[in-house]
Amino acid sequence: SFHGIDGAPCLVISMSSDVVNGTEEDSAEICEEGGKGLIFPLVPNEHLWPRELRTFVYFLFLVWCFLGVAIVSDIFMEAIERVTSKRKRKFNTATRKFVTVRVWNPTVANLTLMALGSSAPEILLSIIELLGNQVFAGELGPSTIVGSAAFNLFIISAVCVMAIPTGQVRYIKETNVYIVTAIFSIMAYVWLIVILDWISPNVVEIWEAVITFVFFPVLVFIAYAADIGWIGSSEPVKMGRGAVITADMTAEELKDLEADIRKRHGQNISREQVAQIMEIECAEPASKATYRLTRKHHPKKHPSGVKPPTTDPSKIVPICEDDEVAHNGANGTSHEERCVFNFVFMSVACMETCGKVEVIVTRSGLLQFPASVSYRTKDGTATSGEDFKPTEGKLTFNPDEVEKSFEVEIVDDDRCEDQEEFYIELFEPQVHKGKDSHPGALGDLHMTTIKIIDKDIPGILCFDHENDQIEVQGKTDSDVKFDVLVKRVDGASGQVSCKYRCEGDSAQVNEDFLAEEGTLVFTPGECEKKIEMTVRGRKRYEQTQMFRVILEEPEGGAKFDESTDGGDETCILTVFIKTDVVIRDPIDKMRSTLAVRWGKAKTGNANWGRQFKDAVFDVYGDDDDLDEDEERTVGQKAYAWSFHVIQLPWKIVFAFIPPTDYCGGWVCFCFSLIFIGLVTAIIGDVAAIFGCCLGIKAMGTAITFVALGTSLPDTFASKTAAQQDPHADASVGNVTGSNSVNVFLGLGMPWTIGAIYWAAGANDEWRRKFGPGTEPHLKIPEAFREGAFIVQAGDLAFSVTVFSICAVLCVAILAARRRLFGGELGGPLPAKIVSAVLMISLWLVYIGMSFWKMETS
């Protein structure tokens, strides 16, 4: 009897020692008599419990463990955020100014610490399983890595596609980095197939394991090179405060373009409005096909091929996209035999104050008959009634008439808004031959986009200090107060706000200066605010010390000037504390340094103590605005308290993790990693027992329950990032990088350990498992039958193959969405549904094929 191993007497990758030619104790599954994992089962004679009861108990326990790993992973991510948020000043040779930059490059941080943070449970599960299984390869860890990669790529991508409001899109901004990580994410799993099935079947050699691990720094380096422009750099040149202009335009051409825009839109428009129009106009010039089509149907028109609209030209900016415009009917009939309707322009930009925007429709093909086509507006980011008047009607063309136009009224309001857009579509094309009507055809330009540029500019927030720095003369006997000026330029419409805070550098918080934080609120028309700062009076041991004042999180439509320190995400002012009296006594300096360090330690100790208090008494969470019981319903209170009680043991245990105040977050980082490892070890045993009670192999449990549990926190985080971030990098763009790191670290590290360990030769346990007379022995290449790290391919290689094929299809779907809808996420509702269904179907195909292989192997 093989104790329910479903005819697979020699499955080598196993956490439960599924081998042949062993004793009954060795061959027993973890849920049976004599079965043993790393920690569980703990209760004697547990195998005598009713199987249904045991399955239910371990299911609840597994879910509870997933909750625990989610909590400790959040703490781990806090530590990583603290580590990667460290800044330094750097001289920019282009602008000849000092700027504040992060020590960690964002791409490097995402592929190292951030990826480790999101993938730590899977990676540690693989390592712990190896070490707890006498350095024999396990099945749960590798399968969890592949299953988690499948869930991340297929399910998280589908969730993020659907999370974007209909009509909006999110695109991946760092496309070069994304292409690199996408290639590596597929190559990583293809590499597994190569080493397990082709080079040395069922054996991982040292060089194979080392190369798998070395791929990780190679990926980081190539992604970094792509990020800074060494590879595939095609990033356009950014001008002014946000206008994106093609790199081949000279300064003279830019000046001419700005002059032309002001001539058409009015000399009093702001630089930001000019920048918005530039960003629209200069996206792409009109294509050759557009000019050819216009000349064909309008031979007497202006050489540009475009009839100027009757609306004031200072209010309309037409844009033609670089797409081939083919006016063929749905059945492939040429447009000379059909009447084909199109808009002249794929998109039109107008100022909010234009009143009305004129839209031109043309027809081609059969011109000798009367014809008609209907049109209607559709909401986008602009809403009918609030931003434009909903319009619907029908255009009737007389014989030989090729052009008609209609107007849509634009609503001028006093709200500060980003650029918005809505759509107009053509439908019901008809050709009237006598008393009969025949269907016409719609061309490729049967829908146009109207982009509304807001006149109400909320303004740009920045510091009113030269070179984004200020010097303050410190004193030894008294505090020095000074004002930091924040100004609002290029617009003052509406109420805007931003948060401010201080960050220490060589100057220490509360020792050298008082850390101020709060929110600056600018009322309509208000253009200046002051922040009162205080430099502490104390002895100083350096001629110059520095700290930073940071503006962030602008609201109300306000932005930051990307040409200032901090870019368009933050605005940073560096404060230098100067002193004329420098203490040179080394003993005094040492005493001061120890005092500063002790001050930091006291802050950390206080925060550490507060963690235990919050773990027990913080029921609703620190970030919840409704902290008073009277503001909550009975249902909300019951849910909060129930969830608090369930989490309480984990929260108390994880309160022992030091806060991020120590060593810049590294102490918290290390302790969090240890605690994740401990919880992961528990999950490994609990998942194995749960799967065994259900009669599912370890691999089946790994690619479903374990992968789902370890990936759910990332799912919710990615959904939030997709909705809140302007781009898709933080939601789906990082999935490919994380999947690559899973293989390179999660398999490269344990396999390197195993390959080096078994390179010394086989021991008695190895010979009993894989020696002569065992079925695995026949599958091992002859050169490795005296000892090697055995990783039998079997079900794992098949699962990896299926995933790799599905991954290529999923990446292709995202690429197609980028081309068709302008972004990987969002778009029209039908397209979102189809994309999400396809991605979920790929995941179901992967799961189904993997289970089929397990049942038939």
Buried (B, 14 or more C-beta within 10 A) or exposed (E): EBBEBBEBBBBBBBBBBBBBBBEEEBBBBBBBEBBBBBEBBEEEEBBEBEEEEBBEBBBEBBBBBBBBBBBBBBBBBBBBBBBBBEBEBEEEEEEEBBBBBEEBBBBBBBBBBBBBBBBBBBBBBBBBBBBBBEBBBBBBBBBBBBBBBBBBBBBBBBBBBBBBEBBBBBBBBBBBBBBBBBBBBBBBBEBBBEBBBEEBBBBBBBBBBBBBBBBBEEBBEBBBBBBEEEBEEEEEEBBBBBBBBEEEBEEEEBEEBBEEBBEBBEEEBBBBBBBBBBBBBBBEBBBEBBBEBBEEBBEEBEEEBBBEBEBEEBBBBBBBBEEEBEBBBEEEEEBEEBBBBBBBBBBBBBBBBBBBBBBBBBBBBBBEBBBBBBBBBBBBBBEBEEBBEBBEEBBEBEEEBEBBBBBBEBBBEEBBBEBBBBBBBBBBBBBBEEEEEBEBBBBBBBBBBBBBBBBBBBBBBBBBBEBBBBEBEBBEEEEBEBEBBBBBBBBBBBBBBBBBBBBBBEBBBBBBBBBBEEEBEBEBEBEEBEBEBBBBBBBBBBEBBBBBBBBBEBEBBBBBBBBBBBBBEBBBBBBBBEBEEEBEEEEEBEEBEEEBEEBBEEBBBEBBEEBEEBBEEBBBEEEEEEEEEEEBEEEEEEEBEEBBEEBEEBBEBBBEBBBBBBBBBBBBBBBBBEBBBBBBBBBBBBBBBBBBBBEBBBBBBBBBBBBBBBBBBBBEBBBBBBBEBEBBBBBBBBBBBBBBBBBBBBBBBBBBBBBBBBEEEBEEBBBBBBBEEBBBBEBBEEEBBEBBBBBBBBBBBBBBBBBBBBBBBBBEBBEEBBEEBEBBBBBBEEBBEBBBEBBBBBBEBBBEBBBEBBEEB
